[in-house]
Amino acid sequence: MRRDLNPLCDRHLKPMRPDVVYMVVPGKGPYWAESYACKEPGCSRLYAVKHGYFTHNKSNYHPEEMRQHPCPEHAGKFLSLRQEGGVQVWTCDEEGCKGVAQPSTEPASELAAR
């Protein structure tokens, strides 16, 4: 996972910090996953390339709150929300991936309300 392109929290639209999270996924068992965590107090939103955005607490994730935008170039990877030139865009974390940066079609107020 690239560390030079920190994603934005899909709720607060603020930069997230690199993190590692302990995941317990039904049918897969427990494992550690590289992720990004929201810095806002009380926010439990995370982003991971293999999961997209999700809410996580006490090693459990909540699939009903997942938000995934698949990368059309890299199977099994999800796009993250970033700020580029004053606009929120969905981009791939894969080094050298081009053409997948797309402006978010959702207004910032709707993104923050999720």
C-alpha positions as CSV (number, residue, x, y, z in Angstrom):
1,M,0.0,0.0,0.0
2,R,1.4,3.4,-0.9
3,R,2.0,5.6,2.1
4,D,2.5,8.8,0.1
5,L,-1.2,9.2,-0.9
6,N,-3.2,9.3,2.3
7,P,-6.9,8.9,1.7
8,L,-9.6,11.1,3.1
9,C,-12.2,9.8,5.6
10,D,-15.3,9.3,3.6
11,R,-17.3,10.8,6.4
12,H,-15.2,13.8,7.5
13,L,-13.2,14.5,4.3
14,K,-10.0,14.9,6.3
15,P,-6.7,13.0,5.9
16,M,-6.5,9.5,7.5
17,R,-3.4,8.1,9.2
18,P,-1.7,4.8,8.4
19,D,-2.7,2.0,10.8
20,V,-2.9,-1.8,11.2
21,V,-6.2,-3.3,12.2
22,Y,-7.0,-6.7,13.6
23,M,-9.9,-8.1,11.5
24,V,-12.2,-11.0,12.3
25,V,-14.1,-11.7,9.0
26,P,-16.8,-14.5,9.0
27,G,-15.5,-17.4,6.9
28,K,-11.9,-16.1,6.8
29,G,-10.8,-16.1,10.4
30,P,-8.7,-13.4,12.1
31,Y,-5.8,-11.5,10.5
32,W,-3.9,-8.2,10.6
33,A,-4.6,-5.8,7.7
34,E,-2.8,-2.6,6.7
35,S,-5.3,0.3,6.7
36,Y,-5.9,4.0,7.2
37,A,-7.8,5.3,10.2
38,C,-9.8,8.5,10.6
39,K,-8.1,11.0,13.0
40,E,-11.4,12.5,14.2
41,P,-12.2,11.7,17.8
42,G,-14.8,9.0,18.1
43,C,-14.7,8.1,14.4
44,S,-14.2,4.4,13.7
45,R,-14.0,4.6,9.9
46,L,-11.1,2.8,8.2
47,Y,-10.0,2.3,4.7
48,A,-8.1,-0.7,3.4
49,V,-7.3,-1.5,-0.2
50,K,-8.8,-5.0,-0.1
51,H,-12.0,-3.8,1.8
52,G,-12.7,-0.2,0.8
53,Y,-14.2,2.0,3.5
54,F,-15.8,0.4,6.6
55,T,-16.6,0.9,10.2
56,H,-14.6,-1.1,12.7
57,N,-14.6,-1.6,16.5
58,K,-13.3,-4.2,18.8
59,S,-11.9,-6.3,15.9
60,N,-15.3,-6.5,14.2
61,Y,-16.2,-4.8,11.0
62,H,-19.7,-3.8,9.9
63,P,-20.4,-5.0,6.3
64,E,-23.6,-2.9,6.2
65,E,-21.5,0.2,6.5
66,M,-19.0,-0.7,3.8
67,R,-18.4,1.6,0.9
68,Q,-16.6,0.1,-2.1
69,H,-15.5,1.6,-5.4
70,P,-13.7,-1.2,-7.3
71,C,-10.6,-0.3,-9.3
72,P,-11.3,-1.2,-13.0
73,E,-7.6,-1.9,-13.6
74,H,-6.7,-4.0,-10.5
75,A,-9.1,-6.8,-9.5
76,G,-9.6,-7.1,-5.7
77,K,-8.6,-3.5,-5.0
78,F,-10.8,-0.6,-4.0
79,L,-10.4,3.1,-4.7
80,S,-9.9,5.7,-1.9
81,L,-11.2,9.2,-1.7
82,R,-8.5,11.9,-2.1
83,Q,-8.3,15.6,-2.4
84,E,-6.8,16.8,-5.7
85,G,-7.0,20.5,-6.7
86,G,-9.9,21.3,-4.4
87,V,-12.0,18.3,-5.7
88,Q,-12.6,14.9,-4.1
89,V,-11.6,12.1,-6.5
90,W,-11.6,8.3,-6.3
91,T,-8.1,7.0,-7.0
92,C,-6.3,3.7,-6.9
93,D,-3.4,3.0,-4.5
94,E,-1.5,0.9,-7.0
95,E,1.8,2.5,-8.1
96,G,1.5,3.7,-11.7
97,C,-2.3,3.2,-12.0
98,K,-3.6,5.8,-14.4
99,G,-7.0,6.8,-15.6
100,V,-8.9,5.7,-12.6
101,A,-8.9,9.0,-10.8
102,Q,-12.5,10.2,-11.1
103,P,-14.3,13.2,-9.6
104,S,-16.7,12.1,-6.9
105,T,-20.3,12.5,-8.1
106,E,-21.5,12.9,-4.5
107,P,-21.6,16.4,-2.9
108,A,-19.3,16.8,0.1
109,S,-22.3,17.2,2.3
110,E,-23.6,13.8,1.3
111,L,-20.2,12.1,1.8
112,A,-19.9,13.6,5.3
113,A,-23.4,12.5,6.2
114,R,-22.6,8.8,5.7
